[in-house]
Amino acid sequence: MAVELGRYGVWALAAGWDGRGEDAAELEELGYGALWLGASPDGSVIGTVGALLEATQKITVATGILNVWTTPAGEVNDGYRALAWTDRFLVGIGASHRSVVGEVYHSPYQKLVHYLDELDVPRDRLALAALGPRVLRLAAARTSVAHPYLVTPDYTAKARELVGAGVVLAPEQHVVLEEDPARARELGRQALEFYLGLPNYTRNWLRHGFTEDDLAGGGSDRLVDALVAWGSLDRVAKRLREHHEAGADHVAVQVAGTGDTQAAYRELASALA
């Protein structure tokens, strides 16, 4: 069986989790089923994973993602064995981006295949960052969790059709708890700015109905509204539920913008209960 993720999880940068065992325990009590440690550049994040697992009792801790170009498979195998005392560690891997990796970035699909061959981690403890159809199919064939990032419920529906019922589909969703449209979109554009320069994402958005005009100028209102769930708690909760209605098993929620993110997750938990 795949690792248990629950209906909703929390996605936040790995660097922000150091020393936050009490926060992780609170999120567990609030009903979140997984902590996604995002943008994990290398195996050094395994120490943070272990600390969060020790601070909690039921929540799954996932790397989202370990970069297959910068993290030797042997390091991942060693890290997994070091945490063999728990079944709550989900090893998330991915191909990252050429602008992050550099010129060594070539044949990313084949790199993923070879990396999976080298891993000594059970399939039911593996997640794969997946956007395009080919990598989604690879996730379904070789791992237990497909983890698409910055996608819409419409994308989730198409991904479910493609992967079938044999894999946990766990999309990430950006959230801004701001009801003023101008301010919410401003915060949404700030959150999207980095990703608008990454072809892996922009190609995926173009595949799913957006245009080059939508990608220009920091992103059109249409793009921001589609990729960032903003507004009242009820409006944001509705978007998160739309992923489930479209076929998601789990939604990794990333609170963007400014303010107390822990408080935002508290508020969201009450709206999603």
Secondary structure as GFF3:
##gff-version 3
##sequence-region A 1 273
A	DSSP	beta_strand	8	13	.	.	.	ID=ss1
A	DSSP	three_ten_helix	14	17	.	.	.	ID=ss2
A	DSSP	alpha_helix	21	29	.	.	.	ID=ss3
A	DSSP	beta_strand	34	40	.	.	.	ID=ss4
A	DSSP	three_ten_helix	43	45	.	.	.	ID=ss5
A	DSSP	alpha_helix	46	55	.	.	.	ID=ss6
A	DSSP	beta_strand	60	67	.	.	.	ID=ss7
A	DSSP	alpha_helix	73	82	.	.	.	ID=ss8
A	DSSP	beta_strand	89	94	.	.	.	ID=ss9
A	DSSP	alpha_helix	98	101	.	.	.	ID=ss10
A	DSSP	alpha_helix	108	118	.	.	.	ID=ss11
A	DSSP	three_ten_helix	123	125	.	.	.	ID=ss12
A	DSSP	beta_strand	126	129	.	.	.	ID=ss13
A	DSSP	alpha_helix	133	142	.	.	.	ID=ss14
A	DSSP	beta_strand	145	147	.	.	.	ID=ss15
A	DSSP	alpha_helix	153	163	.	.	.	ID=ss16
A	DSSP	beta_strand	168	169	.	.	.	ID=ss17
A	DSSP	beta_strand	172	176	.	.	.	ID=ss18
A	DSSP	alpha_helix	181	192	.	.	.	ID=ss19
A	DSSP	three_ten_helix	195	197	.	.	.	ID=ss20
A	DSSP	alpha_helix	199	207	.	.	.	ID=ss21
A	DSSP	alpha_helix	212	215	.	.	.	ID=ss22
A	DSSP	three_ten_helix	216	218	.	.	.	ID=ss23
A	DSSP	alpha_helix	221	227	.	.	.	ID=ss24
A	DSSP	beta_strand	228	230	.	.	.	ID=ss25
A	DSSP	alpha_helix	233	246	.	.	.	ID=ss26
A	DSSP	beta_strand	251	255	.	.	.	ID=ss27
A	DSSP	alpha_helix	261	272	.	.	.	ID=ss28
###
